[in-house]
Amino acid sequence: MKLFSSKKWIAAALTSVLVLSACSSNDEGSSSDSEGGGDGDQVTLNTVFLGASWGEAARELAKEYEEETGVKVNVELVGRDAIYQRLALSIAGEADYDLFNVDYNWIPEFAAADRLLPLDDLIAENNVDLDGYLPRALALAQWDGNNGSFGEGGTTYGLPQTIHPHLLWYRADLFNDEALKAEFQAEYGYELLPPQTMEQFEDAAAFFHGKEVEGTTLSGWAAQGSKGFGNVHTWLSFVYSNGGDVIDWDKMESSLTTPEVVEATQTWVDLLEYSPGGINEYTFAEVAADASAGRLAMAIHWSWSSFEVDDASLSQTVGDWEFTQIPTMETSAPHLAGWVNVIPRTSKNPEEAFKFLAWLQNEDNDVAQALMGAGDPVRTASYTNEELTGAMIEGTETERFRRYEPLEGAMESAMARPFFPQEEKWESVVSEYLSAVQVGQMTVEEALEQADEAVNNMLDN
């Protein structure tokens, strides 16, 4: 495994953020005043969170923190791209921010450029125990400087706030329907059960696809398929579960034409036959909408998103969905998503920012965030906490957090996106070729050969 030491890449990263900050300098709300933390001064922390449920939870909890400590925490809720822009402004010295909620794949990028504050000393000084975190959740916040080193420890650059690996979602009401079970048994020769293998998944997808249930025509399954990032995120769960990897980290060469990756890609593409029309444009939102409307029999989707199908104001399928680990190929290794809170080196209040960061992710608040509908917990103890395990969907006898058992299992084998500074650019490159396969412009072999070449060119420049 090669140590990341490319001065050329670090220089490029620094140039990109400086250019971005210049282009974004007129962005309304991108700059905030930060009061100093001198003796007798009130400390004000300026923070940026994703405008998702966990960002909203952080904003609510920040009010409690101010009541407890007197430290005011301003929380901006913005989109993913806007977070990156504000972080760029901050590290360029053009805005005063103390804490950012970031997609974990940015950590190697900004850590390589020495723009994130290493937290190990503050962790020790404040007696923060990291042992309570799910190991793979904590690993999202650590990097040892080596490309592809997810899960191998290293410097801690943040604390995870939420994780959401891919799970297999399935309509329990359909899988338990006696007439459908008898029909499936007659056609396939075995009992209709939640798929454990990819072969069983294909059979179930084919069986349900096009079937009409209570006036609704079903699709066999859905997942994100849009060009940009969505198709890559779904495809990675197939690649990892087939024992593949996308880069040979020892040689730092693309490995998209290995038999494992080719087979996984072909399997994914073939299964799209049983997905909704327009699947190649599906983002997170379309998958959740179809699941809520009862138009799907199954989905491969983020664990956390299940809150949408259990919200009576949004969903016609409240309580109908159950969850299990994604189907096995060589193994079951779902793609892991997650968000981490980090402190930029330019923070004027790093010690106070860390205290808030550690408080936000303590045991009580990990549970509190889950109850508030934020992302899935990052601490092991939360998964057996009675407040969570005993919570029911309002007006039902269905467990609100019934996904937690398969989620814990998924977190034993979940794998991150390629853990290296150029990951975001890598996704953009690969997504183009996956999209070409999806729309029939290339065969799997043609696309992966060209993607290999394009990725290697990217790695060399």
C-alpha positions in Angstrom: 0.0 0.0 0.0 1.5 3.3 -1.1 2.0 6.1 1.3 0.2 9.2 0.0 3.0 11.7 -0.6 2.2 13.3 -3.9 3.2 17.0 -3.6 1.6 17.6 -7.0 -1.8 16.4 -5.7 -1.6 18.4 -2.5 -0.7 21.5 -4.5 -3.7 20.8 -6.8 -6.0 20.4 -3.9 -4.9 23.7 -2.4 -5.3 25.4 -5.7 -8.8 24.1 -6.1 -10.0 25.3 -2.8 -8.5 28.7 -3.2 -10.1 29.0 -6.7 -13.4 27.8 -5.2 -13.3 30.2 -2.4 -12.7 33.1 -4.8 -15.7 32.0 -6.9 -17.8 31.6 -3.8 -16.8 34.8 -2.0 -20.2 36.4 -2.7 -22.2 33.5 -1.5 -24.8 34.8 0.9 -24.4 33.6 4.4 -21.0 32.0 3.7 -19.2 34.1 6.2 -19.9 34.4 9.9 -18.4 36.4 12.7 -16.7 34.4 15.4 -16.2 35.8 18.9 -13.0 34.9 20.6 -12.6 32.6 23.5 -10.6 34.9 25.8 -11.1 35.2 29.5 -14.5 36.7 30.2 -15.6 36.6 26.6 -18.6 34.6 25.5 -17.6 32.0 23.0 -19.6 31.7 19.8 -19.0 28.7 17.6 -19.9 28.9 13.9 -20.8 25.5 12.5 -22.1 24.1 9.2 -24.2 20.9 8.9 -25.9 19.2 6.1 -29.5 20.2 5.9 -30.7 16.7 6.6 -32.3 15.3 9.7 -29.0 14.9 11.6 -28.2 18.6 10.9 -31.6 19.6 12.2 -31.0 17.5 15.3 -27.6 19.2 15.9 -29.3 22.6 15.7 -31.8 21.6 18.3 -29.2 20.1 20.6 -27.0 23.1 20.2 -29.7 25.1 22.1 -29.3 22.7 25.1 -25.6 23.0 24.9 -25.8 26.8 25.2 -28.0 26.4 28.2 -25.6 24.0 29.9 -22.3 25.8 29.0 -23.1 29.3 28.0 -21.3 28.7 24.6 -23.5 29.8 21.7 -23.4 27.5 18.7 -24.6 28.9 15.4 -25.7 26.1 13.1 -26.0 26.7 9.3 -27.9 24.0 7.5 -26.9 23.8 3.8 -26.5 21.4 0.9 -23.6 19.1 0.3 -21.9 21.3 -2.3 -22.4 24.4 -0.1 -20.6 22.6 2.8 -17.6 22.0 0.6 -17.6 25.7 -0.5 -17.8 26.9 3.0 -15.0 24.6 4.1 -12.9 25.9 1.2 -13.6 29.5 2.3 -12.7 28.6 5.9 -9.3 27.0 5.1 -8.5 29.9 2.7 -9.0 32.3 5.6 -12.0 34.0 4.1 -14.6 32.9 6.6 -14.6 32.0 10.3 -16.0 28.5 10.9 -15.3 26.2 13.8 -16.9 22.9 12.8 -18.1 21.2 9.7 -20.3 18.2 9.1 -18.6 16.5 6.1 -19.1 13.5 3.9 -16.4 11.1 5.0 -14.7 10.8 1.6 -13.5 14.4 2.0 -11.3 13.5 5.0 -8.4 12.1 3.1 -8.6 15.0 0.6 -8.4 17.7 3.2 -6.2 15.8 5.7 -3.6 15.3 2.9 -3.5 19.1 2.4 -3.1 19.5 6.2 -6.4 21.5 6.5 -8.1 19.5 9.2 -7.2 19.7 12.9 -5.9 16.3 14.2 -8.0 15.5 17.3 -5.9 12.9 19.1 -4.4 15.3 21.6 -7.8 16.8 22.4 -9.3 13.4 22.7 -6.7 12.5 25.3 -6.9 15.8 27.1 -10.7 15.6 27.4 -10.7 11.9 28.3 -13.0 11.0 25.4 -13.4 7.2 25.1 -13.5 6.1 21.5 -14.1 2.4 22.4 -17.8 2.9 22.5 -18.0 3.7 18.7 -18.9 1.1 16.1 -15.4 0.4 14.7 -16.3 1.0 11.1 -18.2 4.2 12.1 -15.1 5.5 13.8 -12.9 4.5 10.9 -14.7 7.0 8.7 -13.1 9.7 10.7 -9.5 8.3 10.7 -6.8 8.3 8.1 -3.2 7.1 8.3 -2.0 8.8 5.2 -2.0 5.6 3.1 -4.3 5.2 0.1 -7.0 2.7 0.6 -6.4 2.3 4.3 -10.0 2.4 5.6 -10.3 0.6 8.9 -6.6 0.6 9.6 -6.6 3.4 12.2 -4.4 6.5 11.9 -4.9 10.0 12.9 -8.4 10.9 14.1 -9.7 13.9 12.3 -13.3 13.9 13.5 -16.1 12.0 15.2 -18.8 10.3 13.2 -22.3 11.6 13.6 -24.3 9.2 11.5 -23.8 6.0 9.5 -26.1 4.4 6.9 -24.9 1.3 5.1 -26.9 -0.2 2.3 -29.6 -2.7 3.5 -32.0 -4.9 1.5 -35.4 -3.5 2.0 -38.3 -5.9 1.3 -42.1 -5.6 1.6 -42.9 -8.1 4.3 -46.6 -7.9 3.5 -45.9 -9.2 0.0 -43.4 -11.8 1.1 -45.8 -13.1 3.7 -48.8 -13.2 1.4 -50.0 -16.8 1.1 -51.2 -16.6 -2.4 -48.0 -15.0 -3.6 -45.9 -17.6 -1.7 -47.8 -20.4 -3.3 -47.3 -18.9 -6.8 -43.6 -18.4 -6.2 -43.2 -21.9 -4.9 -44.9 -23.3 -8.0 -42.7 -21.2 -10.3 -39.3 -21.4 -8.7 -39.5 -24.6 -6.6 -38.6 -23.1 -3.3 -40.2 -21.0 -0.6 -40.5 -17.2 -1.0 -38.3 -15.7 1.7 -36.3 -12.5 2.0 -33.4 -13.1 -0.4 -30.1 -14.2 1.2 -28.2 -14.8 -2.1 -28.0 -12.8 -5.3 -29.6 -15.7 -7.1 -32.6 -15.6 -4.8 -32.7 -11.8 -5.1 -32.9 -12.1 -8.9 -35.7 -14.7 -8.7 -37.7 -12.5 -6.3 -37.2 -9.4 -8.4 -38.3 -11.2 -11.6 -41.3 -12.7 -9.8 -42.6 -9.4 -8.5 -41.7 -7.2 -11.4 -44.8 -6.2 -13.4 -47.2 -7.9 -10.9 -50.3 -5.9 -9.9 -51.1 -5.7 -6.2 -54.1 -3.7 -5.0 -54.2 -1.7 -8.2 -50.5 -0.9 -8.2 -48.0 -2.3 -10.7 -44.9 -3.3 -8.9 -41.2 -3.1 -9.9 -39.0 -5.8 -8.6 -36.5 -3.5 -7.0 -34.9 -0.1 -7.1 -31.7 1.6 -6.0 -30.0 4.8 -6.9 -29.0 4.8 -10.6 -28.3 8.4 -11.6 -25.1 9.5 -13.2 -22.8 11.5 -11.0 -22.7 9.5 -7.7 -25.9 7.4 -7.4 -25.0 4.6 -9.8 -21.5 4.3 -8.3 -22.9 4.0 -4.8 -25.2 1.2 -5.7 -22.6 -0.6 -7.9 -20.1 -0.6 -5.1 -22.3 -2.8 -3.0 -22.2 -5.4 -5.8 -18.5 -5.0 -6.3 -17.6 -5.4 -2.7 -20.0 -8.2 -2.1 -18.4 -10.1 -5.0 -15.0 -9.8 -3.4 -13.8 -7.1 -5.7 -12.0 -3.8 -5.2 -11.7 -0.9 -7.6 -8.0 0.0 -7.1 -5.0 -2.1 -6.6 -3.6 -0.1 -3.7 -0.2 -1.6 -3.7 0.4 -0.6 -7.4 -2.0 2.4 -7.3 -3.6 1.2 -10.5 -7.2 0.8 -11.4 -8.5 -2.7 -11.1 -11.9 -2.4 -12.8 -11.3 -5.2 -15.2 -10.7 -8.0 -12.7 -13.1 -10.9 -13.0 -14.8 -10.0 -9.7 -15.6 -6.4 -10.8 -16.7 -7.5 -14.3 -19.0 -10.1 -12.9 -20.4 -7.8 -10.3 -21.1 -5.1 -12.8 -22.8 -7.5 -15.2 -25.0 -8.8 -12.4 -26.0 -5.2 -11.4 -26.8 -4.2 -15.0 -28.8 -7.4 -15.7 -30.9 -6.8 -12.6 -31.9 -3.3 -13.8 -34.3 -5.1 -16.1 -36.5 -5.5 -13.0 -36.3 -1.9 -11.9 -38.7 1.0 -12.7 -38.6 2.8 -16.0 -36.3 5.8 -15.6 -34.1 3.9 -13.1 -31.0 5.5 -14.7 -32.2 8.9 -13.3 -33.1 7.6 -9.9 -31.6 9.5 -6.9 -32.2 9.0 -3.2 -35.5 10.8 -3.5 -37.0 8.6 -6.2 -36.2 5.4 -4.5 -37.8 6.6 -1.2 -40.8 7.9 -3.1 -41.5 4.7 -4.9 -41.0 2.7 -1.7 -43.4 4.9 0.2 -46.0 4.7 -2.6 -45.9 0.9 -2.7 -44.5 0.7 -6.2 -41.6 -1.6 -5.2 -41.2 -5.1 -3.8 -37.6 -4.5 -2.8 -34.9 -1.9 -2.7 -31.2 -1.7 -2.0 -31.1 1.6 -0.1 -29.6 3.4 2.9 -30.6 2.1 6.3 -31.5 5.6 7.6 -33.9 6.4 4.8 -36.4 3.9 6.2 -37.9 6.7 8.3 -39.6 7.9 5.1 -41.6 4.7 4.6 -42.7 4.8 8.2 -44.0 8.4 8.2 -47.7 8.4 7.7 -47.6 11.8 6.3 -45.4 10.6 3.5 -46.0 6.9 3.0 -48.7 4.5 2.0 -46.6 1.6 3.3 -46.1 2.4 7.0 -44.9 -0.7 8.8 -44.9 -2.9 5.6 -41.1 -2.8 5.0 -38.6 -5.0 6.7 -34.9 -5.0 6.4 -32.0 -7.5 6.1 -28.5 -7.5 4.9 -27.9 -7.2 1.2 -27.7 -10.5 -0.8 -24.6 -12.5 -0.7 -22.4 -13.0 -3.8 -19.0 -14.1 -2.4 -20.0 -12.3 0.8 -22.3 -9.5 1.9 -20.3 -6.3 2.0 -22.5 -3.2 1.7 -21.3 0.2 0.7 -21.1 2.4 3.8 -22.2 6.0 3.8 -21.7 8.3 6.8 -21.1 11.9 7.9 -18.4 13.1 10.2 -17.9 16.3 12.2 -14.5 17.9 11.8 -12.7 21.1 12.9 -10.7 23.1 10.3 -7.2 24.2 11.3 -8.4 27.8 10.8 -10.9 27.6 13.7 -10.3 30.3 16.3 -11.9 28.2 19.0 -10.6 24.7 18.5 -10.8 23.6 22.1 -14.4 24.8 22.5 -15.3 23.4 19.1 -14.0 20.0 20.2 -15.9 20.1 23.5 -19.2 20.7 21.6 -18.2 18.0 19.1 -17.6 15.4 21.8 -20.8 16.4 23.7 -22.9 16.1 20.6 -21.7 12.5 20.1 -21.8 11.4 23.7 -23.9 8.3 24.6 -27.0 10.3 25.6 -27.0 12.4 22.5 -26.4 9.5 20.2 -29.7 8.1 21.4 -31.4 11.5 21.5 -30.5 12.1 17.8 -31.9 8.8 16.8 -35.2 9.6 18.6 -35.3 12.9 16.9 -35.2 11.1 13.5 -31.6 11.8 12.7 -29.3 9.3 11.1 -28.4 5.9 12.5 -26.4 5.8 15.7 -22.6 5.5 15.7 -22.2 4.0 19.2 -22.6 0.3 19.9 -24.6 0.8 23.1 -27.3 2.7 21.2 -28.4 -0.5 19.4 -29.5 -2.1 22.7 -30.8 1.0 24.3 -34.3 0.4 25.5 -35.5 3.8 24.5 -34.7 2.9 20.9 -35.5 -0.9 20.9 -38.8 -0.2 22.6 -39.9 2.6 20.4 -42.9 2.0 18.2 -44.2 3.7 15.1 -46.9 6.1 16.3 -50.3 4.4 16.2 -48.9 0.9 15.5 -47.3 -2.0 17.2 -44.4 -2.0 14.7 -40.9 -1.3 16.0 -39.7 2.0 14.8 -36.0 0.9 14.7 -36.5 -2.7 13.5 -33.7 -2.1 11.0 -31.1 -2.0 13.8 -30.4 -5.7 14.0 -29.6 -6.1 10.3 -27.8 -2.8 10.5 -25.5 -4.0 13.2 -24.7 -7.1 11.1 -24.0 -4.9 8.0 -21.6 -2.8 10.1 -19.4 -5.9 10.6 -18.6 -6.0 6.9 -19.5 -2.7 5.4 -16.9 -1.0 3.2 -16.2 2.6 2.5 -15.8 4.3 -0.9 -12.2 4.2 -2.0 -10.4 5.9 0.8 -7.9 8.3 -0.8 -7.7 12.1 -1.6 -8.9 11.8 -5.2 -12.0 9.8 -4.4 -14.6 12.4 -5.4 -12.9 12.8 -8.8 -12.7 9.0 -9.1 -16.4 8.7 -8.7 -17.1 11.3 -11.4 -14.9 9.4 -13.8 -16.3 6.0 -13.1 -19.9 7.1 -13.1 -19.7 8.2 -16.8 -18.7 4.7 -17.9 -21.3 3.0 -15.7 -23.9 5.2 -17.2 -22.8 4.3 -20.7 -23.5 0.6 -19.8 -26.8 1.4 -18.3 -28.1 3.1 -21.4 -26.6 0.5 -23.8 -23.9 2.6 -25.3 -21.2 0.1 -24.2 -20.9 -3.4 -23.0 -19.7 -4.0 -19.5 -16.3 -5.1 -20.7 -15.9 -2.1 -23.0 -16.9 0.3 -20.3 -14.7 -1.1 -17.6 -11.6 -1.2 -19.9 -12.1 2.4 -20.8 -12.8 3.3 -17.2 -9.6 1.6 -16.2 -7.6 3.7 -18.6 -9.4 6.9 -17.6 -8.8 6.2 -13.9 -5.1 5.4 -14.4 -4.7 8.7 -16.4 -6.3 10.5 -13.4 -4.0 8.8 -10.9 -1.0 9.7 -13.0 -1.9 13.4 -13.2 
